[in-house]
């Protein structure tokens, strides 16, 4: 079932879609996203595990929220929803990836996409939602305006190629 919400830009539709429905359209946008934001491109290639994504989708863990302009995918917010291993009475949602095509970043597409994902999570009994972003491409002001709090910093170290 596809749930739709009209974003502020009249032609953009926000929806919750299945991996099977999104996969053909998401591949080119994931490549653009990776090329724009991945810091370790020289050592870690883009190679999504589509079988695992399909398994997570079938298990009800993977939730893909999309933004489409006249049917063309222009953004996504992929969220994993599962029971917390630290707090077994709670269900947590954590973003896997979030991306909006640069052409659509000045309008409300990003905030509409996040609001739609938030509503879906809240309506589904989620207690807490985390959203991550690359430090090179911050949207902290949007997150704070939407009521999110900065609670953690994440560091990484690549062991390949050096």
Buried (B, 14 or more C-beta within 10 A) or exposed (E): EEEEBEBEBEEBBBBBBBBEBBBEBBEEBBEEBBEEBBEEEEEEEEEEEEEEBBEBBEEEBBBBBBBBBEEEBBBBBBBBBBEEEEEEEEBBBBBBBBBBBEEBBEBBBBBBBBBBBBBBBEEEEBBEBEBEBEEEEEBEEBBEEBEBEEEEEEEEEEEEEE
